């Protein structure tokens, strides 16, 4: 297991109310039936909006999530590399808050 996978698992274990599931066959975190974060290519992906979305996308190496690899990114989902691991928990919490409404 990579350091990124270990951190993803720890985040899933510590965010209250989060349950682990699958999104496009990849590990994800859900609240109720709504996915708010997932793990893809040793990076975390977060469903964000507003300033949180803009700030995350502005980080070096960040990109819109394109799980198909066919240049069809999911506009609300931002993929953050492990270099921003110190911010993963914060973005996971913001993403959960977004999907809960």
PLY file of the C-alpha trace (Angstrom):
ply
format ascii 1.0
element vertex 101
property float x
property float y
property float z
element edge 100
property int vertex1
property int vertex2
end_header
0.00 0.00 0.00
1.38 3.44 -0.95
1.64 6.40 1.41
-1.17 8.02 -0.60
-3.43 4.97 -0.11
-2.68 4.88 3.60
-3.59 8.56 3.96
-6.80 8.09 1.94
-7.81 5.23 4.24
-7.02 7.31 7.35
-9.13 10.19 6.06
-12.02 7.82 5.41
-11.70 6.42 8.92
-11.62 9.80 10.67
-14.27 11.89 8.89
-17.47 11.46 10.86
-20.33 9.96 8.90
-18.20 8.93 5.92
-18.55 5.43 4.56
-16.32 3.73 2.02
-17.72 2.67 -1.31
-16.95 2.66 -5.04
-17.17 5.33 -7.75
-16.37 4.22 -11.30
-14.81 1.12 -9.74
-12.46 3.21 -7.61
-12.48 3.58 -3.83
-14.60 6.51 -2.69
-15.99 8.17 0.41
-19.72 8.76 0.70
-22.13 10.43 3.05
-25.47 8.70 2.69
-25.48 7.64 -0.94
-23.60 10.70 -2.21
-19.92 10.40 -3.10
-17.78 13.37 -2.08
-14.20 12.09 -2.52
-12.41 9.25 -4.23
-8.95 7.76 -4.70
-7.59 7.58 -8.25
-4.03 7.14 -9.58
-2.52 7.63 -6.10
-4.30 10.99 -5.82
-7.45 12.16 -4.11
-10.39 13.64 -5.96
-12.95 15.94 -4.33
-16.41 17.16 -5.37
-16.21 20.91 -4.80
-17.92 24.16 -5.68
-17.30 27.89 -5.44
-14.09 29.17 -3.84
-13.07 25.70 -2.64
-13.22 24.42 -6.23
-11.29 27.41 -7.61
-8.64 27.24 -4.87
-8.12 23.50 -5.31
-7.89 23.75 -9.09
-5.30 26.53 -8.75
-2.90 24.24 -6.86
0.14 23.00 -8.77
-0.64 19.70 -10.49
-4.39 19.87 -9.81
-6.76 18.96 -12.62
-10.38 18.22 -13.30
-11.16 14.53 -12.76
-11.38 12.57 -16.03
-11.84 8.93 -14.98
-12.49 7.77 -18.55
-9.29 9.32 -19.89
-11.29 10.44 -22.94
-11.11 14.20 -22.33
-14.51 14.28 -20.62
-13.67 15.78 -17.22
-16.23 15.98 -14.47
-16.56 19.72 -13.87
-17.17 19.64 -10.11
-14.47 17.08 -9.30
-10.88 18.23 -8.68
-8.00 15.73 -8.58
-5.15 16.69 -6.24
-1.72 15.06 -6.29
-0.04 13.65 -3.19
2.19 16.74 -3.05
-0.86 18.49 -1.54
-1.53 15.72 1.00
-1.56 18.23 3.86
-4.74 19.71 2.39
-6.56 16.47 1.61
-8.46 16.34 4.90
-9.64 19.93 4.56
-10.83 19.40 1.00
-12.53 16.14 1.97
-14.44 17.96 4.71
-15.42 20.77 2.32
-16.52 18.23 -0.29
-18.65 16.38 2.25
-20.23 19.67 3.31
-21.01 20.45 -0.32
-22.82 17.19 -1.06
-24.74 17.31 2.23
-25.90 20.81 1.34
0 1
1 2
2 3
3 4
4 5
5 6
6 7
7 8
8 9
9 10
10 11
11 12
12 13
13 14
14 15
15 16
16 17
17 18
18 19
19 20
20 21
21 22
22 23
23 24
24 25
25 26
26 27
27 28
28 29
29 30
30 31
31 32
32 33
33 34
34 35
35 36
36 37
37 38
38 39
39 40
40 41
41 42
42 43
43 44
44 45
45 46
46 47
47 48
48 49
49 50
50 51
51 52
52 53
53 54
54 55
55 56
56 57
57 58
58 59
59 60
60 61
61 62
62 63
63 64
64 65
65 66
66 67
67 68
68 69
69 70
70 71
71 72
72 73
73 74
74 75
75 76
76 77
77 78
78 79
79 80
80 81
81 82
82 83
83 84
84 85
85 86
86 87
87 88
88 89
89 90
90 91
91 92
92 93
93 94
94 95
95 96
96 97
97 98
98 99
99 100
